[in-house]
Amino acid sequence: MKFDLKGKVAIVTGASKGIGKAIAFALGKAGAKVVVSSRKQEVLEEVVDDFKNLGIVAFAKAANVGKAADCTDLIASTIKHFGRIDILINNAATNPVFGPIAETSTEAFDKIMDVNLKAPFVLSNMVLPHMEKSGGSIVHISSVEGLRPGQHMGMYSVSKSALLMLTRVQANEWGQKGIRINAIAPGLIQTKFSQALWDNEKILQYALRQIPLGRMAQPEEVAGLALFLASDLAAYVTGSTFTVDGGYLA
C-alpha cells in the first residue's frame, strides 16, 4: 500500500487557499482527480490552472456550503464531470464573531453552525450513496478549539467540537458500508483564516509560548495527514481525531 490515489475522485471544500488548497494539491499529486470548491468561481479557476500546469486533473465548482442547494449542485456536478466520489474533505469553515458567547447573535450562531457543522453533515449524507459502491474516506477539518475552548472563539469552538462527535457517529454507523470518517484538528496554521492571530505580534508571541515546537505550521503540514487518511494506508483507521498543533494540547 502507498499514497496512490489514481482512479479516485476527491472533493475539497474551502479549497481556494490555505489548508484546503494544500490538501487538494496533495491529493492531486497522489493521482486523484480533484474537485476544488469555495464561494468564488474565478478564484477557483486560477487554482485549477495552477494545478493543471503541475499535472493535476482538477475541476472548479463554486459553492456556498452553508446553502443546501449549493451542496446538491456540488455533488451533482462532480458526478457529471468525473462519474464518482471516493474522498470528501470538509474543510470550509467560518468564524464571523470574536468575543463572548453571551454577545453572539443568533444570526452569527446560525451562520457558524450552517457552515462548520451542518454542511459537513449534509455533504457526507449526499456522498454516502456514491461511496457505498466501492468504499470511501471522509475527513472533517475541525480545530484544537474543538478540544479546548478558545478564548473569544466560543461558538467556533462549539461548532468544531460538535464536528468531532459527528465524526465518531458517522464512523460507527457507516463502517460496515466500507466508509471511513476521521477528523483533523489543526492548531495555529499560517493561513488567511487565522491572520488576525499571527498578524498581531503580541498575540503571536503569546500563542507561540503555548506551543512546544515554538512555531506555527504551514498548510502543507496538515495536508500530509489528510493524504494519509484518504489513502489505503489508513484502511483500518476510522472514527479518530488527529491533532496537528505542534504539541499545543500535549
Backbone hydrogen bonds, N-H to C=O, Kabsch-Sander energy under -0.5 kcal/mol:
donor,donor_aa,acceptor,acceptor_aa,energy
4,D,2,K,-2.5
5,L,3,F,-0.6
5,L,30,A,-3.0
7,G,31,G,-0.7
8,K,5,L,-2.3
10,A,33,K,-3.0
11,I,87,I,-2.4
12,V,35,V,-2.6
13,T,89,I,-2.2
14,G,37,S,-0.7
15,A,37,S,-2.7
20,G,14,G,-0.5
20,G,17,K,-0.6
21,K,17,K,-1.5
22,A,18,G,-2.2
23,I,19,I,-2.4
24,A,20,G,-2.5
25,F,21,K,-2.4
26,A,22,A,-2.2
27,L,23,I,-2.7
28,G,24,A,-2.3
29,K,25,F,-2.6
30,A,26,A,-1.2
31,G,28,G,-1.7
32,A,27,L,-2.2
33,K,8,K,-2.7
34,V,57,V,-2.6
35,V,10,A,-3.3
36,V,34,V,-0.7
36,V,59,F,-2.4
37,S,12,V,-2.1
41,Q,39,R,-0.6
44,L,40,K,-1.8
45,E,41,Q,-2.4
46,E,42,E,-1.2
47,V,43,V,-1.7
48,V,44,L,-2.7
49,D,45,E,-2.3
50,D,46,E,-2.1
51,F,47,V,-2.6
52,K,48,V,-2.9
53,N,49,D,-1.7
54,L,50,D,-0.6
54,L,51,F,-1.3
55,G,52,K,-1.7
56,I,51,F,-2.4
58,A,56,I,-0.7
59,F,34,V,-2.3
61,K,36,V,-2.3
63,A,38,S,-3.2
65,V,63,A,-0.9
67,K,64,N,-2.6
71,C,67,K,-1.7
72,T,68,A,-2.4
73,D,69,A,-2.1
74,L,70,D,-2.3
75,I,71,C,-2.2
76,A,72,T,-2.4
77,S,73,D,-2.6
78,T,74,L,-1.8
79,I,75,I,-2.2
80,K,76,A,-2.3
81,H,77,S,-2.3
82,F,78,T,-3.2
83,G,78,T,-0.8
83,G,79,I,-1.2
86,D,9,V,-2.7
87,I,9,V,-2.1
88,L,137,S,-2.2
89,I,11,I,-3.0
90,N,88,L,-0.7
90,N,139,V,-2.4
91,N,89,I,-1.3
99,G,152,H,-1.6
103,E,100,P,-1.3
104,T,101,I,-1.6
105,S,103,E,-0.5
109,F,105,S,-2.3
110,D,106,T,-2.5
111,K,107,E,-2.0
112,I,108,A,-2.6
113,M,109,F,-2.5
114,D,110,D,-2.6
115,V,111,K,-1.9
116,N,112,I,-2.7
117,L,113,M,-1.6
118,K,113,M,-3.4
119,A,114,D,-1.5
121,F,117,L,-1.8
122,V,118,K,-3.1
123,L,119,A,-3.1
124,S,120,P,-2.0
125,N,121,F,-1.9
126,M,122,V,-2.0
127,V,123,L,-2.1
128,L,124,S,-1.2
130,H,127,V,-0.6
131,M,127,V,-2.4
132,E,128,L,-2.0
133,K,130,H,-0.6
134,S,131,M,-0.7
135,G,131,M,-2.5
136,G,178,G,-1.6
137,S,86,D,-2.3
138,I,180,R,-3.0
139,V,88,L,-2.8
140,H,182,N,-2.6
141,I,90,N,-2.6
142,S,140,H,-0.9
142,S,184,I,-2.9
144,V,186,P,-2.3
146,G,143,S,-1.8
147,L,144,V,-1.5
148,R,144,V,-1.9
153,M,150,G,-2.1
154,G,99,G,-0.7
157,S,153,M,-2.6
158,V,154,G,-2.1
159,S,155,M,-2.4
160,K,156,Y,-2.3
161,S,157,S,-2.2
162,A,158,V,-2.2
163,L,159,S,-1.5
164,L,160,K,-1.1
165,M,161,S,-1.3
166,L,162,A,-2.3
167,T,163,L,-1.9
168,R,164,L,-1.6
169,V,165,M,-2.6
170,Q,166,L,-2.7
171,A,167,T,-2.2
172,N,168,R,-2.1
173,E,169,V,-2.2
174,W,170,Q,-2.8
175,G,171,A,-1.0
177,K,174,W,-1.3
178,G,175,G,-1.9
179,I,174,W,-1.6
180,R,136,G,-2.6
182,N,138,I,-2.3
183,A,240,S,-2.8
184,I,140,H,-2.5
185,A,242,F,-3.2
187,G,244,V,-2.6
189,I,187,G,-0.9
190,Q,217,A,-3.2
191,T,189,I,-1.7
195,Q,192,K,-1.2
197,L,194,S,-1.9
198,W,194,S,-1.5
199,D,195,Q,-2.3
201,E,199,D,-0.7
204,L,200,N,-3.0
205,Q,201,E,-2.6
206,Y,202,K,-1.8
207,A,203,I,-2.5
208,L,204,L,-2.8
209,R,205,Q,-1.4
210,Q,206,Y,-0.5
210,Q,207,A,-1.3
211,I,208,L,-1.1
213,L,246,G,-1.9
214,G,211,I,-2.1
217,A,188,L,-2.4
221,E,218,Q,-2.1
222,V,219,P,-1.9
223,A,219,P,-1.5
224,G,220,E,-1.2
225,L,222,V,-0.5
226,A,222,V,-1.7
227,L,223,A,-2.5
228,F,224,G,-1.9
229,L,225,L,-2.5
230,A,226,A,-1.8
231,S,227,L,-1.2
231,S,228,F,-0.6
234,A,228,F,-0.5
234,A,231,S,-1.5
235,A,232,D,-1.7
237,V,234,A,-2.1
238,T,236,Y,-0.6
239,G,181,I,-3.4
242,F,183,A,-2.5
244,V,185,A,-1.8
248,Y,245,D,-1.4
250,A,247,G,-1.8
